[in-house]
């Protein structure tokens, strides 16, 4: 199915409301990424630019998998929507963690027929591109990112769950974060086994490993603030060399080990610059398997729809499936 792309005519009113009437919108380009929302660069006739996020159902490539009532109380359900973005942006800004400056939040649908936000277009490249192009130049940025993570992970939450829920007095479902991760791992394992013969053949053995690793995790009532999907592709580098976090809707209070497993996976040889002492080895091991299962099941589910970069998603699923198999004794 060909996706509809927002046009200059559709976004002109939003651009005027966010940026004023002195400049005119002359170009709109949909940026790569944004599987649950549309991400567009707005270019004005005075050469200024901004970024628009559009939470339009037509921009969401994921099949409907969760019920709306479940999304906020389940830490691992789809992290999408303006409410999640606004709560995360407010908290990170208050903590001094750099995120794109906000020009406009619009729930009125007067300027575009969906919730929208217009943000600073951070001048610079993704940290992922900088690491590939000039790893030495990226080292100060990694050091600043480590500082930002220390601030976030040191910000204690009263309970586990999405920031928008917990900061408004809500309560996540489930008895603990690790229990939610365990339940999700079993669902992901069943989904992957249904789709792949290699996992189907060893499903019972893998389930035994999941249960064994989970049994080693001791209860905890301390939760830090985590991004949830912080790869180098979710970090921009501004003109001053500061890391700028994007795709922040998944911000939640949770075990910081979950974040570090993702950082370890995505930053690879550069992870040592972000490493933190004192992490729980049992949680790390359990979350490594749970996250690998998620990174097989998620991409395969996404491919049930019309996501365009299918080879990329298949690569993610295959590489993580192979890692899952290494957990077998």
HUWO-V138054 format. One record per residue. N is the residue number from 1. RES is the residue in one small letter. PSI is psi in degrees with one decimal (NA if undefined). BURIAL is # if it has 16 or more other C-alpha atoms within 10 Angstrom, else .. D_LAST is the distance of its C-alpha to the last C-alpha in Angstrom with 2 decimals. Layout:
# HUWO-V138054
n->N res->RES psi->PSI burial->BURIAL d_last->D_LAST
n->N res->RES psi->PSI burial->BURIAL d_last->D_LAST
This chain:
# HUWO-V138054
n->1 res->x psi->130.2 burial->. d_last->43.31
n->2 res->x psi->127.5 burial->. d_last->45.22
n->3 res->x psi->141.7 burial->. d_last->44.87
n->4 res->x psi->133.8 burial->. d_last->48.07
n->5 res->x psi->134.1 burial->. d_last->48.43
n->6 res->x psi->144.8 burial-># d_last->50.67
n->7 res->x psi->169.0 burial->. d_last->54.00
n->8 res->x psi->-44.1 burial-># d_last->56.47
n->9 res->x psi->-39.2 burial->. d_last->58.78
n->10 res->x psi->-28.1 burial->. d_last->56.14
n->11 res->x psi->-1.8 burial-># d_last->55.05
n->12 res->x psi->-42.7 burial-># d_last->58.45
n->13 res->x psi->-40.5 burial-># d_last->59.27
n->14 res->x psi->-43.0 burial-># d_last->55.98
n->15 res->x psi->-42.9 burial-># d_last->56.54
n->16 res->x psi->-42.5 burial-># d_last->60.09
n->17 res->x psi->-34.2 burial->. d_last->59.08
n->18 res->x psi->-38.0 burial-># d_last->56.47
n->19 res->x psi->-5.5 burial-># d_last->58.28
n->20 res->x psi->176.8 burial->. d_last->61.96
n->21 res->x psi->0.7 burial->. d_last->64.60
n->22 res->x psi->-26.1 burial->. d_last->65.59
n->23 res->x psi->155.2 burial->. d_last->63.07
n->24 res->x psi->137.5 burial-># d_last->62.31
n->25 res->x psi->125.0 burial-># d_last->58.94
n->26 res->x psi->-11.7 burial->. d_last->59.02
n->27 res->x psi->140.6 burial-># d_last->55.42
n->28 res->x psi->128.4 burial-># d_last->52.24
n->29 res->x psi->130.7 burial->. d_last->48.90
n->30 res->x psi->127.9 burial-># d_last->45.58
n->31 res->x psi->155.0 burial->. d_last->42.83
n->32 res->x psi->146.4 burial->. d_last->39.35
n->33 res->x psi->-162.6 burial->. d_last->36.71
n->34 res->x psi->64.0 burial-># d_last->37.63
n->35 res->x psi->-19.5 burial->. d_last->35.63
n->36 res->x psi->-9.4 burial-># d_last->37.13
n->37 res->x psi->159.1 burial-># d_last->40.50
n->38 res->x psi->132.8 burial-># d_last->42.98
n->39 res->x psi->117.9 burial-># d_last->43.33
n->40 res->x psi->141.1 burial-># d_last->46.69
n->41 res->x psi->129.3 burial-># d_last->48.66
n->42 res->x psi->123.1 burial-># d_last->52.32
n->43 res->x psi->127.5 burial-># d_last->54.83
n->44 res->x psi->166.1 burial-># d_last->58.39
n->45 res->x psi->-4.1 burial->. d_last->61.58
n->46 res->x psi->12.7 burial->. d_last->61.85
n->47 res->x psi->1.1 burial->. d_last->58.51
n->48 res->x psi->155.1 burial->. d_last->56.72
n->49 res->x psi->161.4 burial-># d_last->53.35
n->50 res->x psi->168.2 burial-># d_last->51.15
n->51 res->x psi->133.6 burial-># d_last->47.92
n->52 res->x psi->132.6 burial-># d_last->47.97
n->53 res->x psi->131.4 burial-># d_last->45.11
n->54 res->x psi->116.4 burial-># d_last->45.88
n->55 res->x psi->70.5 burial-># d_last->43.99
n->56 res->x psi->135.1 burial-># d_last->45.32
n->57 res->x psi->-31.4 burial->. d_last->43.53
n->58 res->x psi->-11.1 burial->. d_last->44.31
n->59 res->x psi->-4.8 burial-># d_last->42.24
n->60 res->x psi->115.4 burial-># d_last->39.02
n->61 res->x psi->-7.9 burial-># d_last->36.67
n->62 res->x psi->138.9 burial-># d_last->34.17
n->63 res->x psi->152.8 burial->. d_last->34.57
n->64 res->x psi->111.6 burial->. d_last->35.65
n->65 res->x psi->-26.0 burial->. d_last->32.46
n->66 res->x psi->150.2 burial->. d_last->33.52
n->67 res->x psi->145.5 burial->. d_last->36.75
n->68 res->x psi->-35.6 burial->. d_last->39.01
n->69 res->x psi->-22.5 burial->. d_last->39.20
n->70 res->x psi->-21.7 burial->. d_last->35.46
n->71 res->x psi->-41.2 burial-># d_last->35.21
n->72 res->x psi->-34.6 burial-># d_last->36.64
n->73 res->x psi->-12.4 burial-># d_last->35.05
n->74 res->x psi->112.4 burial-># d_last->31.49
n->75 res->x psi->-27.5 burial-># d_last->30.27
n->76 res->x psi->3.2 burial-># d_last->28.00
n->77 res->x psi->172.7 burial-># d_last->30.61
n->78 res->x psi->122.9 burial-># d_last->32.63
n->79 res->x psi->88.6 burial-># d_last->34.19
n->80 res->x psi->148.4 burial-># d_last->37.49
n->81 res->x psi->154.0 burial-># d_last->41.15
n->82 res->x psi->-35.9 burial-># d_last->44.03
n->83 res->x psi->-43.3 burial->. d_last->43.69
n->84 res->x psi->-42.6 burial-># d_last->40.19
n->85 res->x psi->-48.4 burial-># d_last->41.46
n->86 res->x psi->-43.3 burial-># d_last->44.58
n->87 res->x psi->-42.2 burial-># d_last->42.90
n->88 res->x psi->-43.7 burial-># d_last->40.36
n->89 res->x psi->-42.1 burial-># d_last->43.12
n->90 res->x psi->-45.1 burial->. d_last->45.36
n->91 res->x psi->-46.5 burial-># d_last->42.84
n->92 res->x psi->-40.6 burial-># d_last->41.59
n->93 res->x psi->-42.9 burial->. d_last->45.22
n->94 res->x psi->-30.0 burial->. d_last->46.17
n->95 res->x psi->-5.4 burial->. d_last->43.50
n->96 res->x psi->16.0 burial->. d_last->44.77
n->97 res->x psi->127.4 burial-># d_last->41.70
n->98 res->x psi->124.2 burial-># d_last->43.05
n->99 res->x psi->162.5 burial-># d_last->42.87
n->100 res->x psi->137.4 burial-># d_last->45.35
n->101 res->x psi->145.5 burial->. d_last->48.73
n->102 res->x psi->127.6 burial-># d_last->49.69
n->103 res->x psi->-38.7 burial-># d_last->52.96
n->104 res->x psi->135.9 burial-># d_last->52.97
n->105 res->x psi->128.3 burial-># d_last->51.10
n->106 res->x psi->108.0 burial-># d_last->52.59
n->107 res->x psi->-4.3 burial->. d_last->51.94
n->108 res->x psi->-25.7 burial->. d_last->55.42
n->109 res->x psi->20.5 burial->. d_last->54.59
n->110 res->x psi->-30.0 burial->. d_last->58.13
n->111 res->x psi->-21.6 burial-># d_last->57.05
n->112 res->x psi->142.5 burial-># d_last->54.04
n->113 res->x psi->45.7 burial->. d_last->52.94
n->114 res->x psi->162.0 burial-># d_last->49.66
n->115 res->x psi->141.2 burial-># d_last->48.51
n->116 res->x psi->154.6 burial-># d_last->48.68
n->117 res->x psi->144.8 burial-># d_last->48.50
n->118 res->x psi->130.0 burial-># d_last->50.03
n->119 res->x psi->164.3 burial-># d_last->48.63
n->120 res->x psi->136.6 burial-># d_last->49.34
n->121 res->x psi->99.2 burial-># d_last->48.27
n->122 res->x psi->121.8 burial-># d_last->46.69
n->123 res->x psi->122.3 burial->. d_last->48.04
n->124 res->x psi->-176.2 burial->. d_last->45.30
n->125 res->x psi->168.8 burial->. d_last->41.97
n->126 res->x psi->148.7 burial-># d_last->38.43
n->127 res->x psi->-33.2 burial-># d_last->36.46
n->128 res->x psi->-44.3 burial-># d_last->34.03
n->129 res->x psi->-39.6 burial->. d_last->36.99
n->130 res->x psi->-41.5 burial-># d_last->38.24
n->131 res->x psi->-37.7 burial-># d_last->34.94
n->132 res->x psi->-36.6 burial->. d_last->34.97
n->133 res->x psi->-41.9 burial->. d_last->38.69
n->134 res->x psi->81.7 burial->. d_last->39.21
n->135 res->x psi->-33.7 burial->. d_last->36.29
n->136 res->x psi->-41.3 burial->. d_last->38.77
n->137 res->x psi->-23.6 burial->. d_last->40.98
n->138 res->x psi->-14.1 burial-># d_last->38.06
n->139 res->x psi->-43.8 burial->. d_last->37.30
n->140 res->x psi->-33.0 burial->. d_last->40.08
n->141 res->x psi->-41.4 burial-># d_last->38.95
n->142 res->x psi->-39.3 burial-># d_last->35.40
n->143 res->x psi->-41.6 burial->. d_last->37.00
n->144 res->x psi->-34.9 burial-># d_last->39.08
n->145 res->x psi->-40.3 burial-># d_last->36.14
n->146 res->x psi->-39.3 burial-># d_last->34.35
n->147 res->x psi->-43.4 burial->. d_last->37.57
n->148 res->x psi->-40.4 burial-># d_last->37.66
n->149 res->x psi->-36.3 burial-># d_last->34.09
n->150 res->x psi->-39.4 burial->. d_last->35.03
n->151 res->x psi->-47.8 burial-># d_last->37.96
n->152 res->x psi->-51.8 burial-># d_last->35.94
n->153 res->x psi->-22.2 burial-># d_last->33.04
n->154 res->x psi->-5.2 burial->. d_last->35.69
n->155 res->x psi->102.9 burial->. d_last->37.58
n->156 res->x psi->138.0 burial->. d_last->36.55
n->157 res->x psi->154.8 burial-># d_last->36.67
n->158 res->x psi->-17.9 burial->. d_last->37.80
n->159 res->x psi->168.6 burial-># d_last->34.92
n->160 res->x psi->146.1 burial-># d_last->32.00
n->161 res->x psi->176.2 burial-># d_last->32.99
n->162 res->x psi->141.4 burial-># d_last->34.93
n->163 res->x psi->-43.0 burial-># d_last->37.83
n->164 res->x psi->-32.3 burial-># d_last->40.39
n->165 res->x psi->-52.9 burial-># d_last->39.48
n->166 res->x psi->-41.9 burial-># d_last->39.08
n->167 res->x psi->-12.6 burial-># d_last->42.11
n->168 res->x psi->11.2 burial->. d_last->44.26
n->169 res->x psi->8.3 burial->. d_last->43.39
n->170 res->x psi->174.6 burial->. d_last->40.84
n->171 res->x psi->132.3 burial-># d_last->37.70
n->172 res->x psi->154.8 burial-># d_last->34.29
n->173 res->x psi->159.6 burial->. d_last->32.85
n->174 res->x psi->162.5 burial->. d_last->30.03
n->175 res->x psi->-21.3 burial->. d_last->29.70
n->176 res->x psi->161.3 burial-># d_last->27.64
n->177 res->x psi->-42.0 burial-># d_last->26.18
n->178 res->x psi->-30.8 burial-># d_last->22.59
n->179 res->x psi->-40.6 burial->. d_last->23.29
n->180 res->x psi->-42.3 burial-># d_last->24.69
n->181 res->x psi->-37.6 burial-># d_last->21.65
n->182 res->x psi->-47.9 burial-># d_last->19.42
n->183 res->x psi->-41.9 burial->. d_last->21.84
n->184 res->x psi->-38.7 burial-># d_last->21.97
n->185 res->x psi->-39.3 burial-># d_last->18.21
n->186 res->x psi->-39.0 burial-># d_last->18.30
n->187 res->x psi->-45.0 burial->. d_last->21.39
n->188 res->x psi->-41.2 burial-># d_last->19.99
n->189 res->x psi->-44.0 burial-># d_last->16.93
n->190 res->x psi->-40.2 burial-># d_last->19.52
n->191 res->x psi->-43.8 burial-># d_last->21.76
n->192 res->x psi->-40.4 burial-># d_last->19.35
n->193 res->x psi->-34.5 burial-># d_last->18.25
n->194 res->x psi->-28.7 burial->. d_last->22.01
n->195 res->x psi->-20.7 burial->. d_last->22.62
n->196 res->x psi->126.5 burial->. d_last->19.88
n->197 res->x psi->-30.3 burial->. d_last->18.89
n->198 res->x psi->-42.6 burial->. d_last->15.51
n->199 res->x psi->-35.8 burial-># d_last->14.39
n->200 res->x psi->-37.7 burial-># d_last->16.48
n->201 res->x psi->-22.9 burial->. d_last->14.62
n->202 res->x psi->19.3 burial->. d_last->11.26
n->203 res->x psi->-46.2 burial-># d_last->13.12
n->204 res->x psi->-40.9 burial->. d_last->12.60
n->205 res->x psi->-40.7 burial->. d_last->8.82
n->206 res->x psi->-38.5 burial-># d_last->9.33
n->207 res->x psi->-37.2 burial-># d_last->12.19
n->208 res->x psi->-40.2 burial->. d_last->10.46
n->209 res->x psi->-44.0 burial-># d_last->8.48
n->210 res->x psi->-46.9 burial-># d_last->11.98
n->211 res->x psi->-39.4 burial->. d_last->13.67
n->212 res->x psi->-44.9 burial->. d_last->11.78
n->213 res->x psi->-39.7 burial-># d_last->12.43
n->214 res->x psi->-37.6 burial-># d_last->15.90
n->215 res->x psi->-21.6 burial->. d_last->16.68
n->216 res->x psi->-9.1 burial->. d_last->16.54
n->217 res->x psi->122.8 burial-># d_last->19.20
n->218 res->x psi->148.9 burial->. d_last->22.66
n->219 res->x psi->150.5 burial->. d_last->25.75
n->220 res->x psi->147.9 burial->. d_last->27.90
n->221 res->x psi->27.2 burial->. d_last->31.33
n->222 res->x psi->132.1 burial->. d_last->31.76
n->223 res->x psi->130.7 burial-># d_last->31.51
n->224 res->x psi->173.8 burial-># d_last->32.40
n->225 res->x psi->122.4 burial-># d_last->33.75
n->226 res->x psi->150.5 burial-># d_last->31.33
n->227 res->x psi->-44.2 burial-># d_last->32.03
n->228 res->x psi->-34.1 burial-># d_last->28.83
n->229 res->x psi->52.3 burial-># d_last->28.59
n->230 res->x psi->82.3 burial-># d_last->29.94
n->231 res->x psi->170.7 burial-># d_last->29.32
n->232 res->x psi->-17.7 burial-># d_last->31.93
n->233 res->x psi->-9.1 burial-># d_last->33.43
n->234 res->x psi->20.0 burial-># d_last->34.39
n->235 res->x psi->119.2 burial-># d_last->36.36
n->236 res->x psi->159.7 burial-># d_last->39.83
n->237 res->x psi->115.6 burial-># d_last->41.75
n->238 res->x psi->-178.9 burial-># d_last->45.39
n->239 res->x psi->-23.3 burial->. d_last->48.42
n->240 res->x psi->5.3 burial->. d_last->48.08
n->241 res->x psi->18.8 burial-># d_last->44.49
n->242 res->x psi->138.3 burial-># d_last->43.20
n->243 res->x psi->137.7 burial-># d_last->39.93
n->244 res->x psi->117.0 burial-># d_last->40.73
n->245 res->x psi->136.3 burial-># d_last->38.11
n->246 res->x psi->175.4 burial-># d_last->38.31
n->247 res->x psi->58.0 burial-># d_last->36.64
n->248 res->x psi->5.0 burial-># d_last->36.76
n->249 res->x psi->-24.1 burial-># d_last->36.91
n->250 res->x psi->7.8 burial-># d_last->33.38
n->251 res->x psi->129.9 burial-># d_last->34.46
n->252 res->x psi->162.6 burial-># d_last->33.25
n->253 res->x psi->124.4 burial-># d_last->32.78
n->254 res->x psi->179.2 burial-># d_last->29.12
n->255 res->x psi->129.0 burial-># d_last->26.49
n->256 res->x psi->-16.9 burial-># d_last->27.01
n->257 res->x psi->-34.6 burial-># d_last->23.30
n->258 res->x psi->-44.5 burial-># d_last->23.12
n->259 res->x psi->-43.1 burial-># d_last->25.72
n->260 res->x psi->-31.6 burial-># d_last->24.11
n->261 res->x psi->-42.5 burial-># d_last->20.80
n->262 res->x psi->-43.1 burial-># d_last->23.08
n->263 res->x psi->-44.6 burial-># d_last->25.22
n->264 res->x psi->-43.0 burial-># d_last->22.38
n->265 res->x psi->-45.0 burial->. d_last->21.28
n->266 res->x psi->-29.6 burial-># d_last->24.88
n->267 res->x psi->-14.3 burial-># d_last->26.58
n->268 res->x psi->-121.8 burial->. d_last->24.04
n->269 res->x psi->-17.9 burial->. d_last->25.85
n->270 res->x psi->-2.8 burial-># d_last->28.57
n->271 res->x psi->-30.4 burial-># d_last->26.49
n->272 res->x psi->-23.5 burial->. d_last->27.42
n->273 res->x psi->-17.5 burial->. d_last->30.94
n->274 res->x psi->-4.6 burial-># d_last->29.83
n->275 res->x psi->152.2 burial->. d_last->27.34
n->276 res->x psi->132.7 burial->. d_last->28.28
n->277 res->x psi->159.4 burial->. d_last->27.71
n->278 res->x psi->9.4 burial->. d_last->26.82
n->279 res->x psi->152.5 burial->. d_last->24.17
n->280 res->x psi->114.2 burial->. d_last->21.81
n->281 res->x psi->-35.9 burial->. d_last->18.34
n->282 res->x psi->-42.3 burial-># d_last->16.81
n->283 res->x psi->-43.0 burial-># d_last->18.70
n->284 res->x psi->-46.0 burial-># d_last->17.82
n->285 res->x psi->-44.0 burial-># d_last->14.04
n->286 res->x psi->-44.4 burial-># d_last->14.64
n->287 res->x psi->-27.9 burial-># d_last->17.30
n->288 res->x psi->-45.2 burial-># d_last->15.42
n->289 res->x psi->-43.2 burial-># d_last->13.22
n->290 res->x psi->-40.5 burial-># d_last->16.40
n->291 res->x psi->-38.8 burial-># d_last->18.51
n->292 res->x psi->-42.1 burial-># d_last->16.50
n->293 res->x psi->-41.9 burial-># d_last->16.71
n->294 res->x psi->-36.5 burial-># d_last->20.37
n->295 res->x psi->-1.3 burial-># d_last->20.98
n->296 res->x psi->-50.9 burial-># d_last->20.01
n->297 res->x psi->-42.3 burial-># d_last->21.89
n->298 res->x psi->-55.5 burial-># d_last->24.89
n->299 res->x psi->-37.5 burial-># d_last->25.86
n->300 res->x psi->-37.4 burial-># d_last->25.52
n->301 res->x psi->-42.4 burial-># d_last->27.77
n->302 res->x psi->-34.9 burial-># d_last->30.17
n->303 res->x psi->-7.4 burial-># d_last->30.51
n->304 res->x psi->-21.7 burial->. d_last->31.88
n->305 res->x psi->-149.7 burial->. d_last->34.98
n->306 res->x psi->33.1 burial->. d_last->37.06
n->307 res->x psi->131.0 burial-># d_last->35.36
n->308 res->x psi->-36.7 burial->. d_last->36.91
n->309 res->x psi->70.6 burial->. d_last->34.30
n->310 res->x psi->-36.4 burial->. d_last->31.91
n->311 res->x psi->-38.9 burial->. d_last->30.45
n->312 res->x psi->-45.7 burial->. d_last->29.47
n->313 res->x psi->-37.7 burial-># d_last->27.71
n->314 res->x psi->-36.6 burial-># d_last->25.89
n->315 res->x psi->-43.6 burial->. d_last->24.73
n->316 res->x psi->-47.2 burial-># d_last->23.38
n->317 res->x psi->-45.8 burial-># d_last->21.55
n->318 res->x psi->-44.3 burial-># d_last->20.08
n->319 res->x psi->-37.3 burial->. d_last->19.02
n->320 res->x psi->-32.3 burial-># d_last->17.28
n->321 res->x psi->-41.4 burial-># d_last->15.63
n->322 res->x psi->-36.7 burial->. d_last->14.07
n->323 res->x psi->-36.8 burial->. d_last->12.86
n->324 res->x psi->-42.9 burial-># d_last->11.42
n->325 res->x psi->-23.0 burial->. d_last->9.24
n->326 res->x psi->-12.2 burial->. d_last->7.85
n->327 res->x psi->-12.7 burial->. d_last->6.36
n->328 res->x psi->136.6 burial->. d_last->3.82
n->329 res->x psi->NA burial->. d_last->0.00
